[in-house]
Amino acid sequence: MRLNWPVGVIVGSIAIGLLAVSGCMDTREPDEPGQANWLIDITDESGLDFSHDAGVRGAFLPPEIIGSGLAVFDYDDDGALDLYLINSGRLNEPDSRFSNRLYRQAGGRFEDVTEPSGLADTGYGMGAAVGDMDNDGDRDLLVTNLGPNTLFRNNSDGTFTNVTGPAGMTGDEWSTSATFCDLNNDGHLDLFVANYINSDNLFACRSGAGELDYCGPNAYRGVPDQLYRNNGDGTFTDISQVSGVGRVARNGLGVICLDFSGDGLADILVANDGEQNQLWINGGDLTFEDRGLAWGVAVNLFGEAEASMGIAVGDINGDRALDVLMTHLDEESNTLYLNTGQQALVDDTGRSALGASSMPFTGFGTEWFDADHDGHLDLLVANGRVRRGPERDYGAQSSEALTPVEAFQIRYAQTNQFFRTAHGRFEDACGLAPSFCAALEVSRGLLTEDLDRDGDLDVLVTNSNGRARVYRNDVPDPRAAWLMVRAMLPSLNRDAVGGQVQVRVGDHWQIRPVIHTRSYLSSGEATVHFGLGAATAVDEILIIWPDGEQETFAGVAANQVIELRRGQGSGVLNRVGTAP
């Protein structure tokens, strides 16, 4: 989303080894190598019946077009991943019919357990952030809303308690993405919340053709983001102003928190809509300086601020430095920033072949993942317009006979995209995943997680004013190996959020960030996944812990989920900056 939106006339715990989950998602026979049917829509058979409702009534108010996201986490610690889907409902009209929904996975199917869990938040929802805020071993949840956000503490018995007030969470801005991360290395997860635009007086705009349409963010004032320090006693303190992050008003949408500068301190990357992106470099005393321009990630190669929405982070060229992809508005391109390792990222979109292919689309959720376990990262992008597209055939109905939701889906729906890495470039691979790419919807959130515990990453997509979908990954070559690693600290920040895991096979290294929040408005597991190709084992594992200390572990056999704890490695802990 960009400054040139239509702005015409304003009108108004995992054990070592593989965890198996039986059921419908685990009954398939292995596919033959090369079979072109990789991502299979199993929404119906999975039992997931969630449909997002943003209260579309033909008023074209901006919140209707932005959400929504999701969270994927094992809320009840039974070894199966569960889903939390964000709903919106009616503006300024809380209604339990439109509450967020929690789906528990059992036997390979999803069952709605929202009411007994206590997670039926009725705010006008946007996104979700997962993190163990109280270091008790389970994951807690922040829901971002248009208006006050909601913080839920996991009671470790399958239920949650709303602790928003007692925890000191304040504010009633329009919040989007949020992330839990330890910003001062005290072992307690702090909380960063991205805010979007001022929502005191919402109105519609007109397109260049004079039709009612959604306003771009430039029609409104941006608002500052918020940063909360975790006090370690179940409460948070708002340090937005003293930290520096609350002194600048932008239009925040996507957020990633990890150590970009390599000094053992977590930094914060914010994707801003039509404004320069921010890279908040951590000063070590809970103060931050925006170094987005200096690092090259604030704007594109031409010095232009783009409509940044989703963020994907991964090492796509094998140099052991994390690169960044940001999704953007149609007529822009999604932008790939390569990490030089010298405190700079360089726009390499043109050479990647991702530029032209993204120009017709408006991208939101996005993930790098190794779809086929060949050791190279592939790419998914969830697309959906924010301004009117060409009118499609209404079929037997006249345009006047369409409901507002039907009209919304016709005007703003787009197909999603899947790219494989080949010879250092990205090639359109939609022919290998027709179920995923053919869906014509207004897609927003996207996550890749191993839902059926078979070792490959499945895909979840949320759709604005439409149904959430589950795609099972049928890896084309079942002989291709994989490894999943859960890095664990002994007591505080147990999920090692903000760290990195690297594995070596021969002389080839792969690296994955340990983060919950990623993509767009979404948050998932901190366990990381590697494709290993024909290898039967990895030769070495290196973990860079959140404070920058490095620890090596002996190689392990492929095709398992392992848990690695700090202090139990085969090597010596090294200070950051030394050679691995």
Solvent accessible surface area in square Angstrom, and as a share of the most:
residue,aa,sasa,rsa
1,M,0,0.00
2,R,58,0.21
3,L,89,0.44
4,N,72,0.37
5,W,5,0.02
6,P,19,0.12
7,V,68,0.39
8,G,45,0.43
9,V,99,0.57
10,I,99,0.50
11,V,56,0.32
12,G,58,0.55
13,S,75,0.48
14,I,11,0.06
15,A,65,0.51
16,I,122,0.62
17,G,19,0.18
18,L,82,0.41
19,L,48,0.24
20,A,86,0.66
21,V,18,0.10
22,S,79,0.51
23,G,24,0.23
24,C,33,0.20
25,M,4,0.02
26,D,66,0.34
27,T,99,0.58
28,R,72,0.26
29,E,138,0.62
30,P,87,0.55
31,D,21,0.11
32,E,125,0.56
33,P,64,0.41
34,G,58,0.55
35,Q,76,0.34
36,A,51,0.40
37,N,55,0.28
38,W,7,0.02
39,L,0,0.00
40,I,31,0.16
41,D,52,0.27
42,I,2,0.01
43,T,1,0.00
44,D,107,0.55
45,E,77,0.34
46,S,0,0.00
47,G,19,0.19
48,L,1,0.01
49,D,99,0.51
50,F,6,0.02
51,S,62,0.40
52,H,7,0.03
53,D,37,0.19
54,A,2,0.01
55,G,9,0.09
56,V,15,0.09
57,R,141,0.51
58,G,35,0.33
59,A,48,0.37
60,F,17,0.07
61,L,36,0.18
62,P,3,0.02
63,P,1,0.01
64,E,4,0.02
65,I,0,0.00
66,I,1,0.00
67,G,1,0.01
68,S,0,0.00
69,G,0,0.00
70,L,1,0.00
71,A,0,0.00
72,V,0,0.00
73,F,0,0.00
74,D,18,0.09
75,Y,13,0.05
76,D,38,0.20
77,D,86,0.44
78,D,68,0.35
79,G,14,0.14
80,A,8,0.06
81,L,1,0.01
82,D,0,0.00
83,L,0,0.00
84,Y,0,0.00
85,L,1,0.00
86,I,0,0.00
87,N,9,0.04
88,S,5,0.03
89,G,1,0.01
90,R,59,0.21
91,L,35,0.17
92,N,147,0.76
93,E,87,0.39
94,P,107,0.68
95,D,37,0.19
96,S,84,0.54
97,R,182,0.67
98,F,24,0.10
99,S,1,0.00
100,N,0,0.00
101,R,48,0.18
102,L,0,0.00
103,Y,5,0.02
104,R,73,0.27
105,Q,0,0.00
106,A,46,0.36
107,G,43,0.42
108,G,1,0.01
109,R,120,0.44
110,F,10,0.04
111,E,99,0.45
112,D,60,0.31
113,V,20,0.11
114,T,1,0.00
115,E,115,0.52
116,P,99,0.62
117,S,2,0.01
118,G,38,0.37
119,L,0,0.00
120,A,34,0.26
121,D,18,0.09
122,T,47,0.27
123,G,23,0.22
124,Y,14,0.05
125,G,0,0.00
126,M,0,0.00
127,G,0,0.00
128,A,2,0.02
129,A,0,0.00
130,V,0,0.00
131,G,0,0.00
132,D,4,0.02
133,M,9,0.04
134,D,48,0.25
135,N,16,0.08
136,D,64,0.33
137,G,27,0.26
138,D,14,0.07
139,R,22,0.08
140,D,0,0.00
141,L,0,0.00
142,L,0,0.00
143,V,0,0.00
144,T,0,0.00
145,N,2,0.01
146,L,31,0.15
147,G,13,0.12
148,P,90,0.56
149,N,21,0.11
150,T,10,0.06
151,L,0,0.00
152,F,7,0.03
153,R,91,0.33
154,N,1,0.01
155,N,50,0.26
156,S,79,0.51
157,D,101,0.52
158,G,19,0.18
159,T,46,0.27
160,F,12,0.05
161,T,52,0.30
162,N,86,0.44
163,V,11,0.06
164,T,25,0.14
165,G,57,0.55
166,P,106,0.67
167,A,1,0.00
168,G,29,0.27
169,M,18,0.08
170,T,83,0.48
171,G,41,0.39
172,D,97,0.50
173,E,59,0.27
174,W,1,0.00
175,S,1,0.01
176,T,0,0.00
177,S,3,0.02
178,A,2,0.01
179,T,5,0.03
180,F,1,0.00
181,C,0,0.00
182,D,8,0.04
183,L,1,0.00
184,N,46,0.23
185,N,54,0.28
186,D,56,0.29
187,G,10,0.10
188,H,38,0.17
189,L,3,0.01
190,D,1,0.01
191,L,0,0.00
192,F,0,0.00
193,V,0,0.00
194,A,0,0.00
195,N,0,0.00
196,Y,3,0.01
197,I,2,0.01
198,N,28,0.14
199,S,31,0.20
200,D,126,0.65
201,N,107,0.55
202,L,35,0.17
203,F,24,0.10
204,A,4,0.03
205,C,0,0.00
206,R,83,0.30
207,S,20,0.13
208,G,90,0.87
209,A,87,0.67
210,G,37,0.36
211,E,73,0.33
212,L,56,0.28
213,D,1,0.01
214,Y,3,0.01
215,C,2,0.01
216,G,0,0.00
217,P,1,0.01
218,N,60,0.31
219,A,29,0.22
220,Y,29,0.11
221,R,159,0.58
222,G,18,0.17
223,V,8,0.05
224,P,49,0.31
225,D,6,0.03
226,Q,23,0.10
227,L,0,0.00
228,Y,2,0.01
229,R,80,0.29
230,N,4,0.02
231,N,57,0.29
232,G,37,0.36
233,D,104,0.54
234,G,36,0.35
235,T,44,0.26
236,F,10,0.04
237,T,52,0.30
238,D,66,0.34
239,I,11,0.06
240,S,10,0.06
241,Q,108,0.48
242,V,101,0.58
243,S,2,0.01
244,G,10,0.09
245,V,1,0.01
246,G,2,0.02
247,R,162,0.59
248,V,54,0.31
249,A,54,0.42
250,R,47,0.17
251,N,4,0.02
252,G,0,0.00
253,L,0,0.00
254,G,0,0.00
255,V,3,0.02
256,I,0,0.00
257,C,2,0.01
258,L,3,0.01
259,D,22,0.11
260,F,19,0.08
261,S,21,0.14
262,G,42,0.40
263,D,65,0.34
264,G,3,0.02
265,L,33,0.17
266,A,8,0.06
267,D,0,0.00
268,I,0,0.00
269,L,1,0.01
270,V,0,0.00
271,A,0,0.00
272,N,0,0.00
273,D,0,0.00
274,G,2,0.02
275,E,62,0.28
276,Q,63,0.28
277,N,3,0.02
278,Q,2,0.01
279,L,1,0.00
280,W,8,0.03
281,I,29,0.15
282,N,4,0.02
283,G,56,0.54
284,G,38,0.37
285,D,99,0.51
286,L,24,0.12
287,T,56,0.33
288,F,16,0.07
289,E,103,0.46
290,D,53,0.28
291,R,98,0.36
292,G,0,0.00
293,L,110,0.54
294,A,60,0.46
295,W,11,0.04
296,G,28,0.27
297,V,1,0.00
298,A,1,0.01
299,V,21,0.12
300,N,19,0.10
301,L,121,0.60
302,F,159,0.66
303,G,52,0.50
304,E,80,0.36
305,A,30,0.23
306,E,9,0.04
307,A,0,0.00
308,S,0,0.00
309,M,0,0.00
310,G,0,0.00
311,I,0,0.00
312,A,2,0.02
313,V,18,0.10
314,G,1,0.01
315,D,13,0.07
316,I,32,0.16
317,N,76,0.39
318,G,40,0.38
319,D,71,0.37
320,R,76,0.28
321,A,17,0.13
322,L,8,0.04
323,D,0,0.00
324,V,0,0.00
325,L,0,0.00
326,M,0,0.00
327,T,0,0.00
328,H,1,0.00
329,L,1,0.00
330,D,11,0.06
331,E,123,0.55
332,E,9,0.04
333,S,21,0.14
334,N,9,0.04
335,T,2,0.01
336,L,1,0.00
337,Y,1,0.00
338,L,27,0.14
339,N,16,0.08
340,T,64,0.37
341,G,52,0.50
342,Q,144,0.64
343,Q,106,0.47
344,A,30,0.23
345,L,7,0.03
346,V,74,0.43
347,D,25,0.13
348,D,21,0.11
349,T,13,0.07
350,G,68,0.65
351,R,178,0.65
352,S,4,0.03
353,A,30,0.24
354,L,4,0.02
355,G,11,0.11
356,A,87,0.68
357,S,41,0.27
358,S,3,0.02
359,M,81,0.36
360,P,77,0.49
361,F,42,0.17
362,T,0,0.00
363,G,0,0.00
364,F,0,0.00
365,G,0,0.00
366,T,0,0.00
367,E,10,0.04
368,W,21,0.07
369,F,3,0.01
370,D,1,0.00
371,A,1,0.01
372,D,10,0.05
373,H,5,0.02
374,D,54,0.28
375,G,11,0.10
376,H,93,0.42
377,L,14,0.07
378,D,1,0.00
379,L,2,0.01
380,L,0,0.00
381,V,0,0.00
382,A,0,0.00
383,N,0,0.00
384,G,0,0.00
385,R,36,0.13
386,V,0,0.00
387,R,32,0.12
388,R,44,0.16
389,G,12,0.12
390,P,98,0.62
391,E,84,0.38
392,R,80,0.29
393,D,130,0.67
394,Y,50,0.19
395,G,56,0.53
396,A,118,0.91
397,Q,83,0.37
398,S,61,0.39
399,S,48,0.31
400,E,150,0.67
401,A,59,0.46
402,L,23,0.12
403,T,68,0.40
404,P,60,0.38
405,V,53,0.31
406,E,64,0.29
407,A,9,0.07
408,F,4,0.02
409,Q,69,0.31
410,I,37,0.19
411,R,47,0.17
412,Y,1,0.00
413,A,3,0.02
414,Q,8,0.04
415,T,42,0.25
416,N,5,0.02
417,Q,14,0.06
418,F,1,0.00
419,F,7,0.03
420,R,72,0.26
421,T,24,0.14
422,A,26,0.20
423,H,183,0.82
424,G,67,0.65
425,R,119,0.43
426,F,8,0.03
427,E,90,0.40
428,D,106,0.55
429,A,7,0.05
430,C,29,0.17
431,G,61,0.59
432,L,41,0.20
433,A,0,0.00
434,P,60,0.38
435,S,41,0.26
436,F,0,0.00
437,C,12,0.07
438,A,74,0.57
439,A,20,0.16
440,L,90,0.45
441,E,30,0.14
442,V,2,0.01
443,S,0,0.00
444,R,0,0.00
445,G,0,0.00
446,L,0,0.00
447,L,0,0.00
448,T,6,0.04
449,E,9,0.04
450,D,1,0.01
451,L,0,0.00
452,D,1,0.01
453,R,11,0.04
454,D,40,0.21
455,G,0,0.00
456,D,4,0.02
457,L,17,0.08
458,D,1,0.01
459,V,0,0.00
460,L,3,0.02
461,V,3,0.02
462,T,1,0.01
463,N,1,0.01
464,S,2,0.01
465,N,6,0.03
466,G,12,0.11
467,R,74,0.27
468,A,3,0.02
469,R,53,0.19
470,V,0,0.00
471,Y,2,0.01
472,R,27,0.10
473,N,0,0.00
474,D,8,0.04
475,V,10,0.06
476,P,9,0.06
477,D,42,0.22
478,P,71,0.45
479,R,176,0.64
480,A,16,0.12
481,A,4,0.03
482,W,17,0.06
483,L,0,0.00
484,M,8,0.03
485,V,1,0.00
486,R,15,0.05
487,A,4,0.03
488,M,11,0.05
489,L,18,0.09
490,P,96,0.60
491,S,60,0.39
492,L,71,0.36
493,N,4,0.02
494,R,75,0.28
495,D,7,0.04
496,A,1,0.01
497,V,3,0.02
498,G,7,0.07
499,G,2,0.02
500,Q,27,0.12
501,V,0,0.00
502,Q,7,0.03
503,V,1,0.01
504,R,65,0.24
505,V,41,0.24
506,G,41,0.40
507,D,139,0.72
508,H,73,0.33
509,W,37,0.13
510,Q,13,0.06
511,I,3,0.02
512,R,26,0.09
513,P,16,0.10
514,V,2,0.01
515,I,15,0.07
516,H,3,0.01
517,T,5,0.03
518,R,34,0.12
519,S,2,0.01
520,Y,1,0.00
521,L,2,0.01
522,S,0,0.00
523,S,0,0.00
524,G,0,0.00
525,E,20,0.09
526,A,10,0.08
527,T,21,0.12
528,V,12,0.07
529,H,11,0.05
530,F,0,0.00
531,G,0,0.00
532,L,13,0.06
533,G,17,0.16
534,A,101,0.79
535,A,22,0.17
536,T,115,0.67
537,A,38,0.29
538,V,3,0.02
539,D,72,0.37
540,E,41,0.19
541,I,0,0.00
542,L,1,0.00
543,I,1,0.00
544,I,32,0.16
545,W,2,0.01
546,P,14,0.09
547,D,41,0.21
548,G,1,0.01
549,E,27,0.12
550,Q,10,0.05
551,E,3,0.01
552,T,23,0.14
553,F,11,0.05
554,A,65,0.51
555,G,32,0.31
556,V,38,0.22
557,A,59,0.46
558,A,12,0.09
559,N,80,0.41
560,Q,39,0.17
561,V,2,0.01
562,I,6,0.03
563,E,25,0.11
564,L,22,0.11
565,R,88,0.32
566,R,59,0.21
567,G,58,0.56
568,Q,128,0.57
569,G,21,0.20
570,S,86,0.56
571,G,31,0.29
572,V,121,0.69
573,L,71,0.35
574,N,46,0.24
575,R,138,0.50
576,V,44,0.25
577,G,75,0.72
578,T,66,0.38
579,A,85,0.66
580,P,84,0.53
